[in-house]
Amino acid sequence: MLRVKAGDLDRMGLLFERYHRQLFGFLYHMLGGSRATSEDLVQTVFYRMLKYRHTYIGEGEFRTWMFHLARNVLADHVKKNRHSAHHTDVAEVAESIAGGHLADEGLEQAQEVALLHQALARLSPENREVLVLSRFQEMKYGEIAQVLDTTEGAVRVRAHRALKELKAIYLRIEN
């Protein structure tokens, strides 16, 4: 990113190749499984990386700065689209996991994943964000603390509470 900041814009393609899947996963889970919107927002994040490259100072980890931008893009999207309700498309999740034709075992797994996505969507955005970053993005609590501008202890507590809440929601949906 320091090279991009210095004007070597060709390096942006390398950053995209390295990080677009992580950003997509984060946005996809934060939005409750909206593939098209997540893809659009990934593009917006990379656009903002270019636009605000002068703000990158190179201290800390690049991913932290990138996820700060992603959180801002997500917040802007949510504000802009507050009026439209968002629902997880269970059929889309099941089809994307199994590729269309589901055997009994695949169907059961797809249903469990769909329930998990529904439960995630019902969490508060703050709790969902901590779980997505820690479980799906495999970020360490210290790194998440930097992204969220809080302490590592606070992240640990939020993650524990979020997992507890997710389990309760999942069990309610399942029954």
N, C-alpha and C positions, 0 to 999 in steps of 0.2 A: 504494500500500500504506500510505503514511502516513495517508491519509484513512480507510482501513479501520481502522487502528490507533486513530485518533481517534474511532471509533464510527460512521463512515459506511459501514455494512455493504452498502449498495446498490452500492458500488464493486467489491465482490467479483465481481459478474457481469461487469464490464468486464475484470477481471483474468482471469477464466475464459475469456472470449472471446479474449483476446490470447494466452494461454499454454497452454491445455489441449492443443492439438495438439503443441506442443513437448514437453510432459511425456509425452503418450501415445507419441510417437515414441521418446523416451528409454527409457521403461519397456518398450515393445514390443520394442525391440532388445536390451535387457538381459535380458529374459525369453525370448528366442529365438523371438519371434513369437506370443505368447499374447495375442490380442486382448481377450478377456473379462477376463482378469486385469489387463491393462494399463489398461483402462477403469475397473475397480474401484479400482486403485491411484491413478489420477489423482484420483478422487473423494476418496480418503483424503488425498492431498496437499493438496487445497483445504480439506478439513476441518481439517487440522493448521495450515494458514495462518491460519484463523480462530481456532483454539484457542490458537496461539502468536503471535498478531499482536503481543502486547506485547514479544516478543523482537526484532522488526524495528526496527533503529535508523536506517535510512535512509542509512547510509554504504555506499559501494560500490554495486554494481548489484543491483537487485531479483532478477534471474535467478539470481545467485549464491546468495542466500538461499533462493530457491525450489528450486534444485537440491540444496542441502544438505538441505532437507526431503524432497525426492524420494529422495535416496540413503538417508536414514534409514528412510523408508517401505519402500523396496525391501529394505533389510537386515532389517527386521522381518519382512517377508513371507518372505524366504528362510529365516530362522531358524525361523519358524513352520511352514514347509512343507518342511523339509529331508528328511523321510522320503519324500515323493512325488517320483519321478523326473519330470523335465521333458523333453519331446521336442518338436522343431519339427514341426508338421504341414505337410508339404510341399504336400499337396493344397490346404490352406487358403491358403497363400502364393500358389500358382499361381493359384487362383481369384480371390483378392482383387486380384491384379495385372491379370488379363486380363478379369475380369468374367464368367467362366464358359466362354465359347466361345473357344478359342484357335486362331488360325491358326498355320501352321508357324513363322513368325517370332516370333509372340507366345509360342508354346510354348517355343521356344529361349530367349527372354529370361526367361521364367518359370522355366525350369529353372536358368538361370544365377543368378537371384536366389535361388531355393531353395537352391542350393549355397552361395551366399554366406551365407545365414541359417544353414545348417548349420555352416559354418566359423566364423561369429561365435559360435555357441552353444558351440563347442568351445574357444574362447579362455578364459583365466582371467577371472574377473569383473573384475579390475583392468584387464587389457588391453582387454577388451570395452568397459568404461566409458570409457576414454580415446578409443577409436575412435568410439564412439557420440556422445560429446560433441563431438569435433572434426569428424567427417565428416557425421554425420546432423543434429546440432544446430547445426553450423557455428559453434561457439564458438571464440574465439581462445585460444591456449595460455595467455595471462595470465589469462583468465577461468576456464579449466579449473583452473589452479593455485590460484586462490582457492577454487573449489568443493572441490577435493581437499586443500586446506590443505598445499600443497607449493610448490616453486619452478617457474618457467616452464621452466627448463632440464630439470628432472626430467620434466616433462610431455612435452617434445620428445623426450627419450630414450625414454620409455615408448611414445609414439605411434609412433616409428620401429620399435622392437622389436615392437610389436603388429602393425603393418602387415606386417612381415617374417614373423612367425608366422602371421598370417592368410593370407598368400599361400601359405606352405608347406602349411597345412592344406587350403586350397582346392584346390591342385594334387593333393594326395593323394586327396581326395574325388572329384575330377573323373576321375581315372584309375581 
